[in-house]
Amino acid sequence: MNHHLTGAITLAGILIFGGVLQGCSTTVDRIETDEVVDLSGAWNDTDSRLVSEEMIADVLSRPWITDFVNKEGNPPAVIVGEIRNLSHEHINVNTFVGDMERELINSGKVEFVASSDERGEIREERKEQELHSTEATRNAMGQEIGADFMLKGSINSILDTEGKKQVRYYQIDLTLISMADNRKVWVGQKKIKKMVKQAGLRW
């Protein structure tokens, strides 16, 4: 075979192979962190942020907080307890809890108490200070603020699938409970419904 022809065929093969590789390459586009992006229809960061913003705004607008301030003369101390994931999918509950904690703290309307895990770590640090820090700089034990209210709840979901269409329904239920007498002073609920259409939908 002609060397020029062989070279041309080889060059064409390299170009085609290179094009195939280029077609399979991954591209990444940076987007704003608050931009709404739904790729699969599953629970995502946008759901977590919007639900926490709406539900915390609702709980802070209810009479329980005014009643407490009028009675005690100071803002209530709140802690976020267990948020149970009862949905059909894996949900990073810690992210949702973090979003709610941020909204509570930044509101300036309540005092926020550290979680049990965080309190354990802080107590260990106080013990270390008792042994190794000067008296003027150490923080004494037994000075913690107790929580007046605990916020807890659950995330549930329902799937309704027909052919290549699916409706994803999420229901978030939160309850604020008085630590003094176990009274439920607020009950909130948020619902999310998504229609998912895919050409090759498989579950």
N, C-alpha and C positions, 0 to 999 in steps of 0.2 A: 504494500500500500504506500502511496505517496507520503513522504515525511511531512509535507505541508498540510495534507489532508488529515493525517493522524494528529498533528499538533492542533489543528482547528477543532477536531472532535474532542480532544482532551480538554482544551480550553472551554469549549461549550459545556462539557460535563462539569467542570469546576464551577462555572458560573451558575449552572442549574442547581448543583448541590449547595452552593453558597446561598442561593435564593431560598432553597428549602430550609436551610438552617436559620436564615434570617426570618423566615415566616414563622418559625417555631420559637423565636426568642421572646423573652418576657419584657414587657414595657411597664414602667411605673410612672404614674402621674401623681404629684403631690396635690392634695386638696385641703380645704379648710376643715378644721376639726369639728366645727359645728354644722358642716354641710350634711344634708340628709342623703344617705346612700342606702338603698335596699337592694342587695344582690340576690339573696335567697328567700327573703320574706321572713327569716328567722328573727328572734329577738336580738337587737343590736344596741350599740352605744347611743344611738339617737333615741330609741325607746326608753332606755335607762334614764337619760338626761331629761327628756320631756316629761316623763311620768313623775320623776322625783321633784322637778320644779313645780308642776301643777299640784301634786298632792301635798307637798310641804307648804305651798302658798295657801292651800285650803285649810290645813290644820292650824296654821298660825292666824287665820282670820276668824276663828270660832270663839265663842264666849268663854271656854275653859281657861284661856290664858289671862283674860281680863279679870275673871273671878279670882284666880290665884293671886295675881298681883295686888288686887284690892284687899285680899285677906291677909297675905303674908308680907306685903310691902316690898317684894323683890321678885325678879324674873324667875320662872320655874327652871329647874335643872332637868334636862332630858337626856335619855340614853336610848340608842337604837339597839334593840334586842335581836332575836332570831328572825330572819326573813327566809321562809321555807320555799324552795323551788319544787312545786308540785306539777310542773309542766311536763310536756312530752320530750323536751330537749334540754341540753346542757345550757345553763345560764350562769354567768359569772355573777353570783349574788353579791360578792364583795364590791364590785364596781357600782352596783345599784345602791348598796348601803353607803358607799363613799359619796355618791352623788347626793343622797339625802342628808348625810352629815354636813356636807358643804353648804347646802341650802339652809339648814338649821343654824349653823354657826354664823354664816354671813348675814342672816336676817337681823341679828342683834336683839332679837326679842326673847331669846332663851339663853340660859347657860347650858353648855354641853358637857356631859360627863363621858370620860374615856370608857371604852369597852372593857370587858373583864380581862381579855388578853393584854390590852395596853396597860391596865391598872397593875397587873402582875409584874410587868416589865418595869414600871415606874417604882413600884414598891421595892424591887430588887435594887434599883439605883439608890433609893433612900437608905437602904441597909448599908450599901457601900459608902455612902456619905457619912453615916454614923461612925464608921470605922476610920475613914481616911480623910474626910474634909474638916476644915477648921470650923469651930463653933459658930463663927460669924457668917459662914457661907452655906452651912448644911441646912437642909429642909427637914423639919421634924416629922416623925410618923404621927398618924392619927389626926391629920389636918384635912383629910379629903372631904369634898362636897358630895353628899349622897344624892342620888337621882330622885326627883319627885315624880317623874313620869317615864314610862318605857313605851317606845314605839316598836311594834312587831307586826308581822303579817305574812302573806304568802303570794306566790305567783302561780296561777293556774292557766291551763290552755286546753283548747278543743280544736281538733282538726276535722274538716269536712272536705273529703276528696271525691271528685267525680271526673273520671277520664284524666285529661291534662290540666284540670283546674283544681285549685285547692283554696279553701278559706281557712286562714289561721286566726284564731280568736284567743286573745290573752285577757285575763282578768286579774288585776292586782288589788288585793284587799289589805288595808292597813288599819290597825287599832292602836289608840293611845290609851294606856292604862295608868291609873293613879297608883303609885307604889304604897301609899298610906292605907288604902282601903280596897284595892283591886277594882275600883269603879272604872268602867269604860267611859272616858270623857269625850272621845271622838272616834268615829268610824268612817273611813274613806274608801272609795272604790273607783278604780279607773279601768276602762275597757279599751282594747285596741283590736281592730279587725282589719286583716289584710287579705286581698285577693291575689293569688299567685297563679300565673299562667306560664307554662313552659312547654316547649315542643316535645321534649323527651322526659316528662315528669315521671320520676320513680320514687317510691317510698318503701 
